[in-house]
Amino acid sequence: MTTRSGAPFDTGRAVSALRARLTTPLPPAGPAADEDDPATGEWALTRGDGFLLFPLWEGEPLTGVYGPAWNEAETAAEAHLRALTAELDRHWGPHRTVPLPVPPLRARPEGFPEPFRTLAAKDCYGDLTVWGPLPGAPERWAAVSLNQSDGDAPLLLTALISARPLTEPAGPDRRR
């Protein structure tokens, strides 16, 4: 569960949340650390080596959901991602997609650089929709992705802000 659990998706709110975090100081080094909401204990964000990862929207749990209802939930979540991407394109120009190498990242996350290790630890394996360096914030890159940790878990839109370019990661079997 995240701090966005149960809240309806709102494109404007998601854009505002992402833009508000652009000026947040990013740790220059160190291990990733979660910050939870003190009242609920739900995940609010993760800070790590030059990045922030946080939820923008969380769908309903999909326990016992099958067939058309499952497809509707997935279609709605994908529409949220498209709407958010279109709005961010209007703010920051065209995005690019960074595909995540899911099988190697699942098998050996420790062989990847940050923030990809943390994405794996949070079960955020969705391809990254990336902008940057951002206008007015030359040392910031931003990304959003749609994720689901397992078959019954809610769909989750996350945002990633990085002090370094977000490119396809070189893993343990690939060198860049």
C-alpha positions in Angstrom: 0.0 0.0 0.0 1.1 3.5 -0.7 0.1 7.0 0.3 -2.0 7.2 -2.9 -4.1 4.1 -2.1 -7.8 4.8 -2.5 -7.4 8.2 -4.2 -8.9 8.6 -7.6 -6.5 9.4 -10.4 -6.1 13.1 -11.2 -3.7 14.2 -13.9 -3.3 17.7 -12.5 -2.5 16.4 -9.0 0.0 13.9 -10.4 1.8 16.6 -12.4 1.8 18.9 -9.4 3.3 16.1 -7.2 6.0 15.4 -9.7 6.9 19.1 -10.3 6.9 19.8 -6.5 9.6 17.1 -6.0 11.9 18.5 -8.7 13.6 20.9 -6.3 13.9 18.3 -3.5 17.5 17.8 -2.7 18.6 14.4 -3.9 21.1 12.3 -1.9 24.5 12.4 -3.6 25.3 8.9 -2.4 24.2 6.2 0.0 21.8 3.3 0.2 18.1 3.7 -0.7 15.8 4.4 2.2 12.1 4.3 2.3 10.0 7.1 3.9 6.6 6.0 5.1 3.6 8.1 6.1 3.9 8.4 9.9 0.2 8.0 10.4 -0.6 5.1 8.2 2.8 3.4 7.6 2.2 3.4 3.9 5.0 3.9 1.4 5.5 7.6 0.6 8.8 7.7 -1.2 12.3 6.2 -1.5 15.5 8.4 -1.5 18.7 6.9 -2.8 21.9 7.6 -4.6 20.9 10.6 -6.7 17.2 9.8 -7.0 13.7 9.9 -5.6 11.0 7.3 -6.3 7.4 7.9 -5.2 3.9 6.8 -6.0 1.5 9.0 -8.0 -1.5 6.8 -8.1 -2.5 3.4 -6.8 -5.5 1.4 -8.2 -7.7 -1.0 -6.3 -6.4 -4.4 -5.3 -7.2 -7.0 -8.0 -7.8 -9.9 -5.6 -10.5 -12.0 -7.2 -10.7 -9.8 -10.3 -10.7 -11.7 -13.6 -11.7 -11.4 -17.3 -13.4 -8.2 -18.4 -13.0 -6.5 -15.0 -9.3 -7.2 -15.0 -9.0 -5.8 -18.6 -11.0 -2.7 -17.6 -8.7 -2.0 -14.6 -5.6 -2.4 -16.8 -7.1 -0.2 -19.6 -8.0 2.5 -17.1 -4.4 2.5 -15.6 -2.9 2.6 -19.1 -5.2 5.6 -19.9 -4.0 7.3 -16.7 -0.4 6.8 -17.9 -1.2 8.2 -21.4 -3.0 11.2 -19.9 -0.1 12.0 -17.6 2.5 11.5 -20.4 0.6 13.8 -22.7 0.4 16.5 -20.0 4.1 16.2 -19.2 5.0 16.3 -22.9 3.2 19.7 -23.0 5.3 20.9 -20.1 8.7 19.4 -21.0 8.6 18.4 -24.6 8.6 14.9 -26.1 9.4 12.0 -23.9 11.5 8.9 -24.7 11.0 5.4 -23.5 13.6 3.5 -21.5 12.8 -0.2 -21.5 13.8 -2.1 -18.5 15.6 -5.5 -19.0 13.1 -7.3 -16.7 14.4 -10.9 -16.7 18.1 -9.9 -15.9 16.9 -7.2 -13.4 14.7 -9.7 -11.6 17.4 -12.3 -11.5 20.4 -10.1 -10.4 19.3 -6.6 -9.3 22.6 -6.2 -7.4 24.4 -6.2 -10.8 22.6 -3.0 -11.9 23.2 0.6 -10.9 20.8 2.8 -8.9 18.0 3.7 -9.4 17.4 0.4 -11.2 18.2 -1.7 -8.1 15.5 0.2 -6.1 13.0 -0.1 -9.0 13.5 -3.9 -8.8 13.2 -3.9 -5.0 9.9 -2.0 -5.2 8.7 -4.4 -8.0 8.6 -1.4 -10.4 9.4 -3.2 -13.7 7.4 -1.0 -16.1 9.2 0.7 -18.9 10.2 4.3 -18.0 8.7 7.2 -19.8 11.5 9.8 -19.5 12.1 13.5 -19.9 15.3 15.4 -19.4 17.4 17.2 -18.7 14.4 19.2 -17.8 13.9 22.8 -18.9 14.8 25.1 -15.9 16.3 22.1 -14.0 19.3 21.1 -16.0 20.4 18.6 -13.4 17.1 16.7 -13.3 15.6 13.9 -15.3 12.0 12.7 -14.6 10.3 9.5 -15.4 6.9 7.8 -14.9 6.0 4.2 -15.1 3.0 1.8 -14.7 3.8 -1.2 -12.5 2.2 -4.1 -10.8 4.1 -6.3 -8.3 2.0 -9.4 -8.7 -1.3 -10.7 -10.1 -3.5 -9.5 -7.2 -1.7 -6.3 -6.4 -3.0 -2.9 -7.4 -1.7 -1.2 -10.5 0.7 1.6 -9.5 1.9 4.7 -11.3 5.3 5.9 -10.0 7.5 8.8 -10.6 11.3 8.8 -10.6 13.4 12.0 -10.3 17.1 11.6 -11.0 20.2 13.8 -10.8 21.7 11.7 -13.6 20.5 10.8 -17.1 18.0 7.9 -17.2 19.1 5.5 -20.0 18.8 1.8 -20.5 20.8 0.3 -17.8 23.9 -1.9 -18.3 23.5 -5.0 -16.2 25.8 -7.7 -15.0 26.0 -9.2 -18.5 26.1 -6.0 -20.5 28.7 -3.2 -20.4 28.1 0.4 -21.4 
